[in-house]
Amino acid sequence: GIAENQMHVVPLGINLQGYHAAERAPHQPFRVGYLARVAPEKGLHLLAESYLRLRRETDFSGAVLEAAGYLAPEHRAYLRGVERQMKDAGLDAEFHYRGELDRPTKLKFLSTLDLLSVPCTYDEPKGMSLLEAMASGVPVVQPRRGAFPEILAQTGGGLLVAPDDPASLADAIYHLWKAPAERAELGQRGAEGVRQHYGVSQMAERALEAYRKIAAAVAHA
């Protein structure tokens, strides 16, 4: 029952200090990254399933799947399940969980990736890891849900795929693996887009704008 003109949206922003998006040569091995809480709703199992599909069904090779993020005690079994999934396929050497990262280690981690995907199974409202990856010049592949379509429309820093669909995710990863020039272009667009729309200064400006509108409405009430 709240009127639309009484709502004010302030997009999240990140502190861009320390993020660098200089042009980089493709890594060897090719690094598919995940940076988020390790929990079922964040979709690490979907990313692992997509990776396995690529290794089984295509010429995708010379790659690793790098994951990092907070692991709650109740989700340790979930991570073991993902590790077992990779091991059963004979690919345990291609999966690495790097644990929870502090800021310097996170910046270094992001700088090693060729692309990032956090294929959430719910309508994620924030997408902070996308902003951090794109600020580092890393293109992203995300499901078409939650905040992701809006973020990628603003930045142009990645591809959208069908939600909860490992095949669609695998196709997009394969496409970017085969297209280093497109990866570089998406990385550059994402880095510029985050700096234009999603820095802390833009967040502060939008917050001030919202407060001014509220104050003006109260003054004229």
Stockholm file with secondary structure:
# STOCKHOLM 1.0

chainA/1-221         GIAENQMHVVPLGINLQGYHAAERAPHQPFRVGYLARVAPEKGLHLLAESYLRLRRETDFSGAVLEAAGYLAPEHRAYLRGVERQMKDAGLDAEFHYRGELDRPTKLKFLSTLDLLSVPCTYDEPKGMSLLEAMASGVPVVQPRRGAFPEILAQTGGGLLVAPDDPASLADAIYHLWKAPAERAELGQRGAEGVRQHYGVSQMAERALEAYRKIAAAVAHA
#=GR chainA/1-221 SS CCCGGGCCCCCCCBCCTTCCCCCCCCCSSEEEEEESCCSGGGTHHHHHHHHHHHHHHSSCCSEEEEEESCCCGGGHHHHHHHHHHHHHTTCGGGEEECCSCCHHHHHHHHHTCSEECCCCSSCCSCCHHHHHHHHTTCCEEEESSTTHHHHHHHHCCEEEECTTCHHHHHHHHHHHHTCHHHHHHHHHHHHHHHHHHSBHHHHHHHHHHHHHHHHHHHHTC
#=GC SS_cons         CCCGGGCCCCCCCBCCTTCCCCCCCCCSSEEEEEESCCSGGGTHHHHHHHHHHHHHHSSCCSEEEEEESCCCGGGHHHHHHHHHHHHHTTCGGGEEECCSCCHHHHHHHHHTCSEECCCCSSCCSCCHHHHHHHHTTCCEEEESSTTHHHHHHHHCCEEEECTTCHHHHHHHHHHHHTCHHHHHHHHHHHHHHHHHHSBHHHHHHHHHHHHHHHHHHHHTC
//
